[in-house]
């Protein structure tokens, strides 16, 4: 037997006669009442938007982590050289940047994967 959900909140939307007729037609196609059909469609749309927002947020976090790790890699290499009394040429600095950029996304994914576990 299906468990009934107690619904205590309501959402009110004003529509024109034409819009209501349109909603009725869509609901009838699914053999549902207008209210049930609207609830299902509204919740499905909300779920889709939330999923897209989470994906976007996840991609942004991964991009930020990648940049942070690249800067960290560059900084640590530069500081290590300076502590040892060495200086960096422009070519060496460019190689450091390219090396940090080359694997920053892979490192970020690994770090974020480990953090989620």
Residue frames relative to the residue before (quaternion, step in Angstrom):
aa qw qx qy qz dx dy dz
X 1.0000 0.0000 0.0000 0.0000 0.00 0.00 0.00
X 0.4594 -0.6995 0.4827 0.2583 3.57 -0.91 0.92
X 0.4151 -0.7051 0.5215 0.2421 3.56 -0.92 0.96
X 0.3439 -0.7412 0.5419 0.1967 3.56 -0.85 0.98
X 0.2832 -0.7467 0.5804 0.1593 3.55 -0.98 0.88
X 0.3671 -0.7190 0.5473 0.2208 3.54 -0.85 0.99
X 0.1160 -0.7969 0.5920 0.0329 3.56 -0.58 1.14
X 0.0570 -0.8399 0.5394 -0.0217 3.55 -0.48 1.23
X 0.6772 0.4390 -0.2820 0.5188 3.59 1.28 -0.09
X 0.1324 -0.7882 0.5941 0.0909 3.54 -1.13 0.57
X 0.2233 -0.7244 0.6381 0.1347 3.49 -1.32 0.50
X 0.1419 -0.8032 0.5762 0.0517 3.55 -0.72 1.06
X 0.0067 -0.7861 0.6170 -0.0359 3.54 -0.91 0.98
X 0.2708 -0.7448 0.5876 0.1635 3.54 -0.91 0.92
X 0.0012 0.7853 -0.6184 0.0284 3.54 -0.93 0.94
X 0.5385 -0.5965 0.4782 0.3543 3.54 -1.27 0.37
X 0.6855 -0.4534 0.3553 0.4453 3.57 -1.30 0.14
X 0.6552 0.5129 -0.3100 0.4599 3.56 0.97 -0.88
X 0.6590 0.5023 -0.3124 0.4646 3.57 0.95 -0.84
X 0.6384 0.5201 -0.3266 0.4640 3.58 1.00 -0.79
X 0.6305 0.5271 -0.3271 0.4666 3.58 0.99 -0.81
X 0.6285 0.5340 -0.3148 0.4699 3.55 1.05 -0.81
X 0.6587 0.4967 -0.2974 0.4805 3.59 0.97 -0.89
X 0.6323 0.5397 -0.3250 0.4509 3.58 0.99 -0.82
X 0.6504 0.5180 -0.3141 0.4583 3.56 0.94 -0.88
X 0.6647 0.4961 -0.3054 0.4678 3.56 0.91 -0.89
X 0.6527 0.5137 -0.3115 0.4616 3.58 0.96 -0.86
X 0.6544 0.5225 -0.3147 0.4469 3.58 0.95 -0.88
X 0.5996 0.5618 -0.3601 0.4419 3.59 1.05 -0.68
X 0.7339 0.3796 -0.2151 0.5205 3.55 1.09 -0.71
X 0.4026 -0.7354 0.4473 0.3115 3.56 1.36 0.14
X 0.5053 0.6123 -0.4279 0.4320 3.54 0.95 1.03
X 0.5383 -0.5634 0.4907 0.3899 3.50 -1.29 0.23
X 0.6549 -0.5060 0.3742 0.4185 3.56 -1.22 0.39
X 0.6612 0.5273 -0.3094 0.4348 3.59 0.91 -0.91
X 0.6721 0.4800 -0.2938 0.4813 3.60 0.89 -0.93
X 0.6591 0.5100 -0.3143 0.4545 3.56 0.91 -0.91
X 0.6609 0.5040 -0.3081 0.4629 3.61 0.91 -0.90
X 0.6335 0.5235 -0.3364 0.4598 3.60 0.97 -0.80
X 0.6789 0.4983 -0.2951 0.4513 3.59 0.84 -0.97
X 0.6786 0.4869 -0.2890 0.4679 3.57 0.90 -0.94
X 0.6534 0.5186 -0.3105 0.4557 3.57 0.95 -0.88
X 0.6859 0.4735 -0.2863 0.4726 3.59 0.88 -0.92
X 0.6306 0.5218 -0.3381 0.4645 3.60 1.00 -0.74
X 0.6503 0.5078 -0.3110 0.4717 3.58 0.99 -0.81
X 0.6427 0.5136 -0.3200 0.4698 3.58 0.99 -0.83
X 0.6418 0.5234 -0.3212 0.4593 3.60 0.96 -0.85
X 0.6531 0.5194 -0.3105 0.4553 3.57 0.96 -0.88
X 0.6680 0.4982 -0.2993 0.4647 3.58 0.92 -0.90
X 0.6544 0.5049 -0.3144 0.4669 3.57 0.98 -0.81
X 0.6341 0.5253 -0.3303 0.4614 3.58 1.00 -0.77
X 0.6596 0.4989 -0.3048 0.4724 3.57 0.94 -0.88
X 0.6383 0.5196 -0.3252 0.4657 3.59 1.01 -0.78
X 0.6507 0.5079 -0.3196 0.4653 3.59 0.97 -0.80
X 0.6479 0.5105 -0.3185 0.4671 3.58 0.96 -0.83
X 0.6472 0.5128 -0.3136 0.4687 3.55 0.95 -0.87
X 0.6579 0.5087 -0.2998 0.4675 3.56 0.93 -0.92
X 0.6445 0.5263 -0.3135 0.4575 3.57 0.99 -0.84
X 0.6560 0.5015 -0.3052 0.4743 3.60 0.97 -0.86
X 0.6460 0.5146 -0.3187 0.4652 3.58 1.01 -0.79
X 0.6431 0.5127 -0.3187 0.4712 3.58 0.98 -0.82
X 0.6545 0.5052 -0.3161 0.4652 3.58 0.95 -0.84
X 0.6468 0.5114 -0.3220 0.4652 3.61 0.97 -0.80
X 0.6592 0.4988 -0.3085 0.4706 3.59 0.93 -0.85
X 0.6462 0.5093 -0.3202 0.4696 3.58 0.96 -0.85
X 0.6333 0.5376 -0.3318 0.4470 3.58 0.98 -0.81
X 0.6778 0.4793 -0.2925 0.4746 3.58 0.90 -0.91
X 0.6339 0.5322 -0.3266 0.4563 3.57 0.98 -0.81
X 0.6779 0.4816 -0.2930 0.4719 3.57 0.91 -0.86
X 0.6263 0.5239 -0.3427 0.4646 3.60 1.04 -0.69
X 0.6591 0.4943 -0.3073 0.4763 3.58 0.92 -0.90
X 0.6294 0.5370 -0.3259 0.4575 3.58 1.00 -0.83
X 0.6527 0.5160 -0.3100 0.4600 3.58 0.92 -0.93
X 0.6676 0.4928 -0.2971 0.4725 3.58 0.88 -0.93
X 0.6724 0.5129 -0.2981 0.4427 3.58 0.82 -1.00
X 0.6777 0.4899 -0.3050 0.4558 3.59 0.83 -0.91
X 0.6511 0.5089 -0.3188 0.4642 3.59 0.98 -0.76
X 0.6573 0.4984 -0.3067 0.4749 3.58 0.96 -0.86
X 0.6671 0.4950 -0.3051 0.4657 3.59 0.89 -0.88
X 0.6261 0.5392 -0.3372 0.4512 3.59 0.96 -0.79
X 0.6500 0.5050 -0.3094 0.4762 3.57 0.95 -0.88
X 0.6813 0.4981 -0.2945 0.4483 3.59 0.86 -0.93
X 0.6337 0.5302 -0.3305 0.4561 3.58 0.97 -0.82
X 0.7122 0.4236 -0.2413 0.5050 3.57 1.07 -0.71
X 0.5608 -0.6546 0.3645 0.3523 3.56 1.24 0.33
X 0.5264 0.6230 -0.4151 0.4031 3.57 1.19 0.34
X 0.2639 -0.7368 0.5925 0.1908 3.55 -1.21 0.42
X 0.4055 -0.7069 0.5312 0.2317 3.52 -1.26 0.46
X 0.3356 -0.6956 0.5909 0.2333 3.53 -1.05 0.75
X 0.6675 -0.4843 0.3736 0.4247 3.55 -1.26 0.26
X 0.6448 0.5237 -0.3193 0.4561 3.58 1.01 -0.78
X 0.6478 0.5105 -0.3180 0.4676 3.59 0.98 -0.82
X 0.6440 0.5185 -0.3167 0.4648 3.55 0.99 -0.84
X 0.6436 0.5171 -0.3189 0.4655 3.58 0.97 -0.83
X 0.6444 0.5101 -0.3218 0.4701 3.61 1.00 -0.78
X 0.6190 0.5360 -0.3372 0.4645 3.59 1.05 -0.77
X 0.6625 0.5048 -0.3001 0.4649 3.56 0.90 -0.93
X 0.6746 0.4952 -0.2988 0.4587 3.58 0.86 -0.92
X 0.6510 0.5085 -0.3124 0.4690 3.58 1.00 -0.82
X 0.6557 0.5044 -0.3090 0.4692 3.59 0.98 -0.85
X 0.6736 0.4948 -0.2902 0.4660 3.58 0.99 -0.84
X 0.6182 0.6072 -0.3419 0.3637 3.57 1.02 -0.82
X 0.8310 0.1908 -0.0865 0.5154 3.59 0.88 -0.81
X 0.3406 0.7784 -0.4789 0.2208 3.58 1.22 0.29
X 0.6622 0.5033 -0.3215 0.4526 3.63 0.95 -0.77
X 0.6412 0.5147 -0.3216 0.4695 3.57 1.02 -0.79
X 0.6596 0.5012 -0.3036 0.4707 3.58 0.96 -0.85
X 0.6454 0.5221 -0.3190 0.4572 3.57 0.98 -0.84
X 0.6531 0.5087 -0.3159 0.4636 3.58 0.91 -0.89
X 0.6455 0.5164 -0.3147 0.4664 3.56 1.01 -0.82
X 0.6680 0.4985 -0.2988 0.4647 3.59 0.89 -0.92
X 0.6937 0.4657 -0.2826 0.4712 3.56 0.86 -0.93
X 0.6112 0.5431 -0.3416 0.4635 3.59 1.10 -0.64
X 0.6703 0.4881 -0.2905 0.4776 3.54 0.99 -0.84
X 0.6410 0.5332 -0.3215 0.4488 3.58 1.08 -0.73
X 0.6797 0.5073 -0.2929 0.4413 3.58 1.04 -0.76
X 0.5926 0.5962 -0.3648 0.4003 3.59 1.15 -0.48
